[in-house]
Amino acid sequence: MSGRTIPKPISLEEAKELINELENLDLDSVSIDQIKNKLTPLFVGYFLATTLFETGQILFRGRIMKEKPTNIASLTYPPKEEVKDNRANRTGDPVFYCSNFRNVIFFELKPNIGDYVVLSEWSTTKKLLVNNIGYTRENFNRLGSNRSHPQFNAKSEPEQTENNILIKDFFSRTFSKVIDDPKQYKLSAAIAEKHIYGDMIEGLIYPTIPMKANGDNFALKPTFVNKFLKLVGVEYIRIDKFTDFKYDITVVNTAVKFEDTGKIIWNNRPWRYVIKENYGALSFFGEHGRWIAKDENCKVVHPQ
C-alpha cells in the first residue's frame, strides 16, 4: 500500500548550510515565492509556542496625514494597488500594521517636527490567534531592549532542540533587521508568510525594531480586520519636538463617534472625561502606553 512520504527534519549541519545560503541570496534575482520554497525544509519539525489574545485586545495604528481624515476607510489597511513589499507582506498583499502600545506608533512612523499623525485606537471583538517572530533572548539583546522577551505559552512548548534554537534565532534576527534596501523585505516577507499560512492564524506579532523591542507590533490579515476589529477612537496629533528618544505632541482633535457610512464625527477639541454620577470619581491607570480612566466600580470610562 502506497502513501505520501512524510518529510524528515533536516540535520543540524544541513540547517546551517541552508541558513548560510539564505543569508547570502542575490535578492535582485530571486522572488518571494522562490525564497519560501527554500525556507520549507527549515519548517519540517520546527515547533513554536504562541498565544491567544482575549477579546477586547486594544491595538493602535497610525498614519502621517496633512489633513484630518473624513472617513474610517483611510485609517485601516491600504488598498492593494498602493501596497509595496514590507516587513510582513509583499506588493499587492495588504496587512493591518498596528501595535498594542500607543507610543510605538510614533517611532515606527518617524514623523518630522510639524507633521500631523492620525492615531486610531481599535478593539478586537473576537479572540486573536497570532504567530510570533523575534522573541528570543539573543534577539532582544541585539536590538538593545531593556525588557525581558515575552515567552508565549512557554509551558506548552517542548524542550528546545539544537536545531530548533538555530532556526528560531535565524528567523528572529533576519526578520528583525533594520532594512536599508527595500529588496531586503523579500526575505522577511517570505518568513512572515510561512508563519501565517492557513486560516487558523490571523496574523503575526513581533517586537518593534525602531523602539529597540520595547513594545510589540502586529501584522493582521484583512479577513480578521474586516470582521473582528472595532474602531474605538481617533486622535489628530501635531508633532512638536523630538529629544532623547521622546516625542512631544499636541492632541489637536479627537473623535469617538462614527456614522454607518464610515464618516468620522470630529469633536473639534481634545478628549475629555465626563462624570455622570453625582459625586462620582475617576481613577487613572497607565495601560498600553496611555492613561485609561475607571469609575468606582472599576469599569473603564471612555473619553468623549
C-alpha positions as CSV (number, residue, x, y, z in Angstrom):
1,M,0.0,0.0,0.0
2,S,1.5,3.3,-1.1
3,G,1.1,6.6,0.7
4,R,2.6,10.0,0.9
5,T,6.1,10.1,2.3
6,I,6.4,12.3,5.4
7,P,9.4,14.6,5.1
8,K,12.1,14.3,7.8
9,P,13.6,17.2,9.6
10,I,16.9,18.3,8.2
11,S,20.1,17.7,10.2
12,L,21.8,20.4,12.1
13,E,24.6,20.7,9.5
14,E,22.0,20.8,6.7
15,A,20.2,23.6,8.5
16,K,23.4,25.6,9.0
17,E,24.2,25.2,5.2
18,L,20.7,26.3,4.2
19,I,20.7,29.3,6.5
20,N,24.1,30.3,5.1
21,E,22.6,30.1,1.6
22,L,19.6,32.1,2.6
23,E,21.7,34.8,4.2
24,N,23.7,35.2,1.0
25,L,20.9,35.1,-1.6
26,D,21.1,37.5,-4.5
27,L,17.8,39.3,-3.7
28,D,17.8,41.0,-7.1
29,S,17.3,37.8,-8.9
30,V,15.1,35.8,-6.6
31,S,11.3,36.1,-5.9
32,I,9.5,35.8,-2.6
33,D,7.9,32.5,-3.7
34,Q,11.3,31.1,-4.5
35,I,12.6,32.1,-1.1
36,K,9.6,30.5,0.5
37,N,10.4,27.2,-1.3
38,K,14.0,27.4,0.0
39,L,12.6,28.0,3.6
40,T,10.4,25.0,3.6
41,P,12.9,22.4,4.9
42,L,13.5,24.6,8.0
43,F,9.8,24.3,8.9
44,V,9.8,20.5,8.9
45,G,9.7,19.5,12.5
46,Y,10.0,23.2,13.7
47,F,7.9,24.0,16.7
48,L,6.9,27.3,18.1
49,A,4.6,28.2,21.1
50,T,2.2,31.1,20.6
51,T,-0.7,32.7,22.4
52,L,-4.3,33.5,22.1
53,F,-5.2,37.2,22.9
54,E,-8.6,37.6,24.6
55,T,-11.5,39.6,23.1
56,G,-11.0,43.3,23.8
57,Q,-7.3,43.5,22.9
58,I,-6.5,47.1,22.3
59,L,-4.5,48.0,19.2
60,F,-3.2,51.3,17.9
61,R,-2.5,52.3,14.3
62,G,-1.1,55.5,12.9
63,R,-0.7,57.4,9.7
64,I,1.0,60.7,8.8
65,M,-1.6,62.9,7.2
66,K,-1.6,66.6,6.3
67,E,-5.4,66.9,6.8
68,K,-7.5,65.1,9.3
69,P,-9.4,62.2,7.6
70,T,-13.1,62.3,7.0
71,N,-13.8,58.5,6.7
72,I,-12.6,55.5,8.7
73,A,-11.6,53.8,5.4
74,S,-8.5,55.9,5.4
75,L,-7.5,54.6,8.8
76,T,-7.4,50.8,8.1
77,Y,-5.1,48.9,5.8
78,P,-4.3,50.4,2.4
79,P,-5.9,49.3,-0.9
80,K,-3.8,46.5,-2.6
81,E,-2.8,48.8,-5.5
82,E,-0.9,51.0,-3.0
83,V,0.9,48.2,-1.2
84,K,4.6,47.6,-1.7
85,D,6.9,45.0,-0.2
86,N,7.2,45.5,3.6
87,R,8.5,43.6,6.6
88,A,5.5,41.2,6.8
89,N,3.9,41.5,3.3
90,R,4.5,41.5,-0.4
91,T,3.5,44.0,-3.1
92,G,-0.3,44.0,-3.6
93,D,-1.0,42.0,-0.4
94,P,-2.1,44.4,2.4
95,V,-1.9,43.7,6.1
96,F,-3.0,45.8,9.0
97,Y,0.1,47.1,10.8
98,C,-0.5,48.1,14.4
99,S,0.8,48.0,17.9
100,N,-0.5,47.2,21.4
101,F,1.5,50.1,22.8
102,R,0.4,53.7,21.8
103,N,4.0,55.1,22.0
104,V,5.3,52.6,19.5
105,I,3.4,54.2,16.6
106,F,5.4,57.4,16.7
107,F,8.7,55.5,16.5
108,E,7.5,53.3,13.7
109,L,6.2,56.3,11.6
110,K,9.3,58.5,12.3
111,P,7.4,61.8,11.8
112,N,9.2,65.1,11.5
113,I,8.5,68.1,13.7
114,G,5.4,69.8,12.4
115,D,3.9,66.6,10.9
116,Y,0.4,65.5,11.9
117,V,-0.2,61.9,12.9
118,V,-3.7,60.3,12.9
119,L,-3.6,57.8,15.7
120,S,-6.5,55.3,15.8
121,E,-7.4,53.0,18.6
122,W,-9.1,49.7,17.9
123,S,-10.5,46.8,19.9
124,T,-10.9,43.1,18.9
125,T,-14.3,41.6,19.1
126,K,-13.0,38.0,18.9
127,K,-10.1,36.1,20.4
128,L,-7.0,36.7,18.3
129,L,-4.5,33.9,17.5
130,V,-1.3,35.2,16.0
131,N,2.1,33.5,15.4
132,N,5.3,35.2,16.7
133,I,8.8,36.0,15.3
134,G,11.7,37.7,17.1
135,Y,11.1,36.7,20.8
136,T,14.4,35.3,21.8
137,R,16.9,36.5,24.4
138,E,19.6,36.9,21.8
139,N,17.4,38.9,19.5
140,F,16.3,41.3,22.3
141,N,20.0,41.7,23.3
142,R,20.8,42.6,19.6
143,L,18.0,45.1,19.5
144,G,19.1,46.7,22.8
145,S,15.8,46.1,24.6
146,N,15.5,46.9,28.3
147,R,12.7,44.4,28.9
148,S,12.8,40.6,29.0
149,H,11.5,38.9,25.9
150,P,7.9,37.6,26.3
151,Q,7.6,33.8,26.4
152,F,4.3,32.9,24.7
153,N,2.6,29.9,26.2
154,A,6.0,28.5,27.1
155,K,4.6,25.7,29.2
156,S,3.2,24.0,26.1
157,E,6.5,24.2,24.2
158,P,8.6,21.0,24.3
159,E,12.3,21.2,25.3
160,Q,14.2,23.1,22.7
161,T,16.5,21.1,20.4
162,E,19.7,22.5,19.0
163,N,18.1,22.5,15.5
164,N,15.1,24.5,16.8
165,I,17.2,27.0,18.6
166,L,19.3,27.6,15.5
167,I,16.3,28.0,13.2
168,K,14.3,30.2,15.6
169,D,17.3,32.5,16.0
170,F,17.7,32.8,12.2
171,F,14.1,33.7,11.8
172,S,14.3,36.2,14.6
173,R,17.4,38.1,13.6
174,T,16.6,38.1,9.9
175,F,13.0,39.3,10.4
176,S,14.2,42.0,12.9
177,K,16.9,43.5,10.8
178,V,17.0,47.3,10.1
179,I,16.1,47.4,6.4
180,D,18.2,49.8,4.3
181,D,17.2,48.4,0.9
182,P,13.6,47.6,0.0
183,K,14.6,44.3,-1.7
184,Q,15.6,43.0,1.7
185,Y,11.9,42.9,2.5
186,K,11.7,39.9,0.2
187,L,13.3,37.6,2.9
188,S,11.3,39.0,5.8
189,A,8.1,38.8,3.9
190,A,8.8,35.2,2.9
191,I,9.4,34.3,6.5
192,A,6.2,36.1,7.6
193,E,4.1,34.3,5.0
194,K,5.4,30.9,6.1
195,H,4.4,31.8,9.7
196,I,0.9,32.9,9.0
197,Y,-0.1,30.3,6.4
198,G,-3.6,28.9,6.7
199,D,-6.9,30.1,8.1
200,M,-6.2,29.4,11.8
201,I,-3.5,32.1,12.2
202,E,-4.9,35.6,11.9
203,G,-1.5,37.4,11.8
204,L,1.8,38.0,13.4
205,I,3.2,39.6,16.5
206,Y,6.8,40.8,16.6
207,P,9.0,43.3,18.6
208,T,9.2,46.8,17.3
209,I,12.6,47.5,15.8
210,P,12.8,51.3,15.9
211,M,11.9,51.2,19.7
212,K,14.5,48.5,20.4
213,A,12.0,45.7,21.1
214,N,10.4,47.8,23.9
215,G,7.0,47.2,22.5
216,D,5.2,44.9,20.1
217,N,3.8,45.2,16.6
218,F,1.1,43.2,14.9
219,A,0.5,42.5,11.2
220,L,-3.1,41.3,10.9
221,K,-4.8,39.7,7.9
222,P,-7.6,41.8,6.3
223,T,-10.1,39.0,6.8
224,F,-9.8,39.4,10.6
225,V,-9.7,43.2,10.5
226,N,-12.9,43.4,8.4
227,K,-14.9,41.2,10.7
228,F,-13.5,41.5,14.2
229,L,-11.8,44.9,14.7
230,K,-13.9,47.8,16.1
231,L,-12.7,51.4,15.9
232,V,-12.8,53.0,19.4
233,G,-11.4,56.5,18.8
234,V,-9.2,58.7,16.7
235,E,-6.7,61.4,17.6
236,Y,-5.3,64.1,15.3
237,I,-1.8,64.9,16.7
238,R,0.8,67.5,15.9
239,I,4.5,66.6,16.4
240,D,6.1,69.4,18.4
241,K,9.5,68.1,19.4
242,F,11.7,65.1,19.4
243,T,14.5,64.7,22.0
244,D,16.2,61.9,23.9
245,F,14.1,59.1,22.4
246,K,10.9,61.0,23.2
247,Y,8.2,62.8,21.2
248,D,6.4,65.9,22.5
249,I,3.0,66.1,20.9
250,T,-0.2,68.2,20.9
251,V,-3.6,66.5,20.5
252,V,-5.4,68.9,18.1
253,N,-8.6,67.0,17.6
254,T,-10.4,63.8,18.6
255,A,-13.3,61.6,17.6
256,V,-15.2,58.8,19.2
257,K,-18.4,58.8,17.1
258,F,-18.7,57.4,13.5
259,E,-21.6,57.2,11.2
260,D,-22.7,54.0,9.5
261,T,-21.2,55.3,6.2
262,G,-17.8,55.5,7.9
263,K,-17.9,59.3,8.3
264,I,-15.8,60.5,11.3
265,I,-17.6,62.9,13.6
266,W,-14.8,65.1,14.9
267,N,-15.1,66.8,18.4
268,N,-13.1,69.9,17.3
269,R,-11.3,69.6,20.7
270,P,-9.2,67.2,22.7
271,W,-10.8,64.3,24.6
272,R,-12.5,65.0,27.9
273,Y,-13.9,62.7,30.6
274,V,-17.4,63.2,31.9
275,I,-18.6,62.0,35.3
276,K,-22.3,61.3,35.1
277,E,-22.9,60.2,38.7
278,N,-23.4,62.8,41.4
279,Y,-20.2,63.0,43.5
280,G,-18.6,60.3,41.3
281,A,-14.9,59.9,40.9
282,L,-12.5,58.5,38.3
283,S,-9.2,56.8,38.8
284,F,-6.5,56.8,36.1
285,F,-4.1,53.9,35.3
286,G,-1.3,53.6,32.8
287,E,-2.1,51.0,30.2
288,H,-0.9,50.3,26.6
289,G,1.2,53.4,26.8
290,R,-1.6,55.8,27.6
291,W,-3.9,56.7,30.5
292,I,-7.2,55.0,31.0
293,A,-10.0,56.0,33.4
294,K,-12.1,53.7,35.6
295,D,-15.1,54.5,37.8
296,E,-15.7,53.5,41.4
297,N,-16.9,50.0,40.1
298,C,-13.6,49.5,38.2
299,K,-15.4,49.9,34.8
300,V,-13.5,51.6,32.1
301,V,-14.8,55.1,31.2
302,H,-14.1,56.2,27.7
303,P,-13.4,59.9,26.9
304,Q,-15.9,61.9,24.9
